[in-house]
């Protein structure tokens, strides 16, 4: 774009870089990685209706709800007075795929001009070479640390979700998560914690630490899985604190990790080259990344399996096999076939009660989410799935009432199982 403002080397010295929050644990870690490499990065946590209303001023509500939320959060932050707008930059991820998410960065730049912030640079965080900035380099050591943070974040999220519904001492899980975020941050500062051997050692310790938390030995909780469009699935701001609501309803929550999505996107690049041809050097690099991601995933799953009190999810390759005869591998816009596969995997692992979080008007998500519910139920009659639309006009009360109806069915089925 001709109006793109580059983030320069001079800016790196004294600029604050704001990034939107999606995954609380993961993003705290990756922000600390960036800080360790000399970037003053701030993770935004401003929320509430004011953020949504700010987004509505600049993003049409038919465009994409996640885009509206992300842009609203950034403009709300710039308007807050907390940051020197002459020394502030924004960062946003860009996948480069066919989803509208690839255009968030262009919507954001248009918004900045309309809001009077046209001088603020926007950094594209991508691995596709879409945009480059002389003042920000996503180097190989940073990439390795970023992959490690996603894997660590997945493990911490997985174990935390399996601990907090049963804690004897409320808050133990949260304290342990924060403690490990600090430990890992310190390791990254000293260029440790991201080699294969160090990841294996840390993950084993993390699993053992969580297993030591005192838990109630009960199985009365309703197990609920959360799937959906990646931002709405994870972001408490976008899904109206869905996880907290489910915990307050007495549920145990399972949320598939981000590593599956990273593997899915990497795998898609390989499939594209296999089907349509392409640069063989790029293929070899992408294949090496795929093998590395699978190695890290294996380490994480093995760490969980060593502690019998926790449930380990299926590997990416195992999940991929589940959709044979259900949906084609060519269905890969947005979350693609992975979303359907995650629902199948959750049902098979006794998390048959599922909330499918969907941005209203997200066509790919509706096809592989809501559109696949009937097929999944034909395979697993016990599947209890409710699709929930999230957009600026959807009320929290209506969303929660629909989820409560799903939970009522789940509780009735569980009581029948106990009495049988």
C-alpha positions in Angstrom: 0.0 0.0 0.0 1.3 3.5 -0.9 0.2 4.9 2.5 2.1 2.3 4.6 4.2 3.8 7.3 7.3 1.7 7.9 8.6 0.8 11.4 12.2 1.9 11.2 15.4 1.1 13.1 15.2 4.5 14.7 11.7 3.8 16.0 12.8 0.6 17.7 14.8 2.6 20.3 11.9 4.4 21.9 8.6 3.3 20.4 6.0 1.3 22.3 4.4 -1.5 20.2 0.8 -2.4 21.1 -0.5 -5.9 20.3 -4.1 -7.2 20.8 -4.7 -10.1 23.3 -6.1 -13.4 22.1 -4.5 -16.1 24.3 -3.7 -14.8 27.7 -1.0 -17.3 28.7 0.6 -17.6 25.3 0.7 -13.9 24.5 2.2 -13.0 27.9 5.1 -15.3 27.0 5.6 -14.1 23.5 5.4 -10.4 24.6 8.3 -11.2 27.0 10.2 -12.8 24.1 9.9 -9.6 22.1 11.0 -7.5 25.1 14.0 -9.8 25.5 15.0 -8.9 22.0 14.8 -5.1 22.5 11.2 -4.3 21.6 9.0 -2.4 24.0 5.8 -4.5 23.5 2.6 -4.0 25.5 -0.2 -6.6 25.5 -3.6 -4.9 25.4 -6.2 -5.9 28.0 -8.7 -3.1 27.6 -12.1 -4.6 27.2 -15.9 -4.0 27.6 -18.5 -2.6 25.4 -16.5 0.6 24.8 -14.0 -1.5 22.7 -16.8 -3.0 20.6 -18.4 0.4 20.0 -15.1 1.9 19.0 -14.7 -0.9 16.4 -18.2 -0.2 15.1 -17.2 3.4 14.3 -14.7 2.2 11.7 -15.4 -1.4 10.7 -18.7 -2.4 9.1 -20.4 -5.0 11.2 -20.8 -7.3 8.2 -17.0 -7.4 7.6 -15.6 -9.6 10.3 -16.3 -9.6 14.0 -12.7 -10.5 15.1 -11.4 -7.6 12.9 -13.9 -5.2 14.6 -12.8 -6.4 18.0 -9.1 -6.2 17.3 -9.3 -2.8 15.7 -11.7 -1.5 18.3 -9.2 -2.6 21.1 -6.3 -0.8 19.4 -8.2 2.5 18.7 -9.6 2.5 22.3 -6.0 2.1 23.6 -4.7 4.9 21.4 -7.6 7.1 22.6 -7.0 6.3 26.3 -4.1 8.8 26.7 -1.8 6.1 28.2 0.5 6.1 25.2 2.5 8.8 23.4 0.8 8.5 20.0 3.9 10.0 18.3 6.0 7.1 19.6 3.6 4.2 19.4 3.3 1.4 16.8 0.8 -1.4 16.4 1.5 -5.1 15.6 -0.9 -7.6 14.0 -0.5 -11.1 12.7 -1.1 -11.8 9.0 -1.5 -15.4 7.7 -1.6 -14.6 4.0 -4.4 -17.2 3.5 -7.8 -16.8 1.8 -9.6 -15.8 5.1 -10.6 -12.1 5.5 -8.2 -12.1 8.5 -5.4 -11.5 6.0 -6.9 -8.1 5.3 -7.1 -7.0 8.9 -3.9 -5.0 8.5 -5.3 -3.0 5.6 -8.6 -2.3 7.5 -6.5 -1.2 10.5 -4.5 1.3 8.4 -7.6 2.7 6.9 -9.0 3.1 10.4 -5.9 4.8 11.7 -6.2 7.4 8.9 -9.9 8.0 9.6 -9.2 8.3 13.4 -6.4 10.8 12.9 -3.6 8.3 13.6 -2.4 7.9 10.1 1.2 8.5 11.2 1.3 5.4 13.4 3.1 2.4 11.8 1.6 -1.1 11.7 3.9 -4.1 11.9 2.8 -7.2 10.1 3.9 -10.4 12.0 4.0 -13.1 9.4 6.2 -15.9 8.0 5.1 -15.4 4.4 7.3 -12.4 3.5 4.1 -10.3 3.0 5.7 -7.1 4.5 9.0 -6.2 6.0 10.1 -3.4 8.3 13.7 -2.3 8.8 13.0 -1.8 12.6 11.5 -5.2 13.2 13.1 -8.5 12.3 11.4 -11.9 13.1 14.7 -13.8 13.4 15.2 -17.5 13.6 16.0 -17.4 17.3 12.8 -15.4 17.9 10.8 -17.9 15.7 12.1 -20.8 17.8 11.2 -19.0 21.0 7.8 -18.1 19.6 7.1 -21.8 18.8 8.2 -22.7 22.3 5.9 -20.1 23.8 2.9 -21.5 21.9 3.7 -25.1 23.0 4.3 -24.0 26.6 1.1 -21.9 26.5 -0.8 -25.0 25.2 0.5 -27.2 28.0 -0.2 -24.6 30.8 -3.7 -23.9 29.4 -4.5 -27.6 29.1 -3.4 -28.5 32.7 -4.9 -25.3 34.2 -8.3 -26.1 32.6 -8.1 -29.6 34.1 -7.1 -28.4 37.5 -9.2 -25.3 38.4 -12.7 -27.0 38.5 -11.3 -29.4 41.2 -9.0 -27.2 43.2 -9.1 -27.7 47.0 -7.3 -24.4 47.5 -8.8 -22.0 45.0 -6.2 -20.1 43.0 -3.4 -22.7 43.1 -3.6 -23.3 39.4 -3.4 -19.6 38.6 -0.4 -19.1 40.9 1.4 -22.0 39.2 0.7 -20.6 35.7 2.1 -17.2 36.7 5.1 -18.8 38.3 5.9 -20.7 35.1 5.4 -17.7 32.9 8.1 -15.9 35.1 10.4 -18.9 35.0 10.2 -19.3 31.2 10.6 -15.6 30.6 13.8 -15.6 32.6 15.1 -18.6 30.7 14.3 -16.9 27.4 16.3 -13.8 28.5 19.3 -16.1 29.0 18.7 -17.9 25.7 17.5 -21.0 27.4 14.3 -22.9 27.5 13.7 -23.3 23.8 15.9 -26.2 22.7 14.3 -29.6 22.3 16.0 -31.0 25.4 15.2 -27.9 27.5 11.5 -28.0 26.4 11.3 -31.6 27.3 12.8 -31.0 30.8 10.5 -28.0 31.4 7.3 -29.7 30.3 8.0 -32.7 32.5 8.4 -30.4 35.5 5.3 -28.4 34.6 3.1 -31.5 34.4 4.5 -32.8 37.7 3.9 -29.4 39.4 0.3 -29.4 38.3 -0.2 -33.0 39.4 0.9 -31.9 42.9 -2.0 -29.5 43.2 -4.6 -30.8 45.7 -7.7 -31.7 43.8 -11.2 -33.0 44.7 -11.6 -36.6 43.6 -15.0 -36.1 42.0 -16.4 -36.7 38.5 -19.6 -34.7 38.7 -18.5 -31.9 36.4 -20.0 -31.6 33.0 -17.2 -31.8 30.4 -17.5 -29.0 27.8 -15.3 -28.4 24.7 -14.9 -25.1 23.0 -14.2 -24.9 19.2 -14.7 -22.2 16.6 -13.1 -19.4 14.7 -9.6 -19.0 16.2 -10.0 -15.5 17.7 -13.5 -15.9 19.0 -12.6 -19.3 20.4 -9.8 -18.0 22.5 -10.5 -14.3 23.2 -12.5 -13.6 26.3 -13.2 -10.1 24.9 -14.7 -11.6 21.7 -16.6 -14.5 23.3 -18.0 -12.6 26.4 -15.8 -14.5 28.9 -17.1 -17.9 27.7 -14.7 -20.0 29.7 -15.5 -18.1 33.0 -19.2 -18.5 32.3 -18.8 -22.3 31.9 -16.7 -22.6 35.0 -19.4 -20.7 36.9 -21.9 -23.2 35.6 -19.9 -26.0 37.2 -18.2 -27.3 34.1 -14.8 -28.7 33.2 -13.6 -27.0 30.0 -11.4 -28.3 27.2 -10.0 -25.9 24.6 -7.9 -27.3 21.8 -4.5 -25.7 21.7 -2.9 -23.4 19.2 -0.3 -25.9 18.1 -2.9 -27.8 16.1 -3.7 -24.7 14.2 0.0 -24.0 13.5 0.5 -27.5 12.2 -2.7 -27.2 10.1 -1.4 -24.0 8.4 2.0 -25.5 7.8 0.5 -28.7 6.5 -1.6 -26.7 4.1 1.5 -25.1 2.6 2.9 -28.6 1.9 -0.4 -29.8 0.4 -0.5 -26.8 -1.9 3.0 -27.6 -3.3 2.1 -31.3 -3.7 -1.1 -30.5 -5.6 -0.1 -27.4 -7.6 3.7 -27.5 -7.7 6.0 -24.8 -6.3 9.5 -24.0 -5.1 11.2 -27.1 -3.8 13.5 -25.1 -1.5 10.4 -23.6 0.1 8.9 -27.1 0.4 12.0 -28.4 2.2 12.0 -25.5 4.6 8.2 -25.9 5.3 8.6 -29.6 5.7 11.4 -29.1 8.2 9.2 -26.7 10.1 6.4 -29.3 10.1 8.7 -32.0 11.5 9.9 -29.6 14.2 6.4 -28.6 15.2 5.4 -32.3 15.4 8.4 -33.1 17.5 7.5 -30.3 20.0 3.9 -31.5 20.0 5.0 -35.0 20.8 7.1 -33.8 23.7 4.1 -31.9 25.1 1.7 -34.9 24.8 4.2 -37.3 26.3 4.7 -35.0 29.3 0.9 -35.1 30.0 0.7 -38.8 29.5 3.3 -39.4 32.1 0.9 -38.0 34.7 -2.2 -40.3 34.7 -4.4 -37.7 36.5 -4.5 -35.6 33.3 -6.1 -36.2 30.0 -3.8 -35.8 26.9 -5.5 -34.8 23.6 -4.8 -36.5 20.3 -1.9 -35.6 18.1 -2.4 -33.5 14.9 -1.9 -36.6 12.7 -4.4 -38.6 14.8 -6.9 -35.8 14.5 -6.3 -35.5 10.8 -7.3 -39.2 10.3 -10.6 -38.6 12.1 -12.1 -36.7 9.2 -11.7 -39.4 6.6 -15.1 -39.8 4.9 -16.4 -36.8 6.8 -15.0 -33.7 5.2 -12.3 -33.2 2.5 -8.7 -31.9 3.2 -9.2 -29.3 0.5 -11.6 -27.5 2.9 -9.0 -25.2 4.5 -10.2 -21.6 4.5 -10.1 -20.2 8.0 -10.0 -23.1 10.4 -11.0 -25.5 7.6 -11.4 -29.2 8.3 -9.5 -28.8 11.5 -12.5 -27.3 13.3 -14.6 -30.4 12.3 -11.8 -32.7 13.4 -11.5 -30.9 16.8 -15.2 -31.6 17.4 -14.8 -35.2 16.5 -11.8 -35.5 18.8 -13.6 -33.8 21.7 -16.5 -36.2 21.4 -14.3 -39.2 21.3 -12.5 -38.1 24.5 -15.7 -37.6 26.4 -16.0 -33.8 25.9 -19.2 -34.4 23.8 -20.8 -31.2 25.0 -19.4 -28.5 22.7 -19.8 -24.8 22.2 -19.0 -23.8 18.6 -18.1 -20.1 18.7 -18.8 -18.4 15.4 -18.4 -14.8 14.2 -21.7 -14.0 12.5 -21.2 -14.0 8.7 -18.0 -16.0 8.8 -18.8 -18.3 5.9 -15.8 -20.8 6.3 -16.5 -21.2 10.0 -20.2 -21.8 9.5 -19.5 -24.5 6.9 -17.0 -26.5 8.9 -18.7 -25.7 12.2 -22.5 -25.4 12.2 -22.7 -27.1 8.8 -21.0 -30.2 10.1 -23.1 -30.8 13.3 -25.6 -33.1 11.6 -22.8 -35.2 10.1 -21.0 -35.5 13.5 -24.2 -36.5 15.2 -24.7 -39.2 12.6 -21.3 -40.6 13.7 -21.6 -39.9 17.4 -25.2 -39.9 18.6 -24.1 -38.5 22.0 -22.7 -35.3 20.5 -24.3 -32.3 22.1 -23.2 -29.3 20.1 -24.5 -25.7 20.2 -23.4 -23.1 17.7 -23.2 -19.6 19.2 -23.0 -16.5 17.0 -20.9 -13.6 18.2 -21.3 -10.1 16.7 -21.9 -6.6 17.9 -25.7 -7.1 18.0 -25.8 -10.4 19.8 -26.7 -10.1 23.4 -24.8 -11.9 26.1 -28.0 -13.0 27.8 -29.2 -14.8 24.6 -25.9 -16.5 24.1 -25.7 -17.7 27.7 -29.3 -18.9 27.6 -28.6 -21.1 24.6 -25.5 -22.5 26.3 -27.6 -23.2 29.4 -30.1 -25.3 27.3 -27.1 -27.3 26.0 -25.9 -27.8 29.6 -29.4 -28.9 30.7 -29.3 -31.7 28.2 -25.7 -32.6 29.3 -26.7 -32.7 33.0 -29.7 -34.9 32.3 -27.6 -37.4 30.3 -24.9 -37.4 33.0 -27.4 -38.1 35.8 -28.8 -41.0 33.7 -25.3 -42.4 33.3 -24.7 -42.2 37.1 -28.0 -44.0 37.9 -27.5 -46.8 35.4 
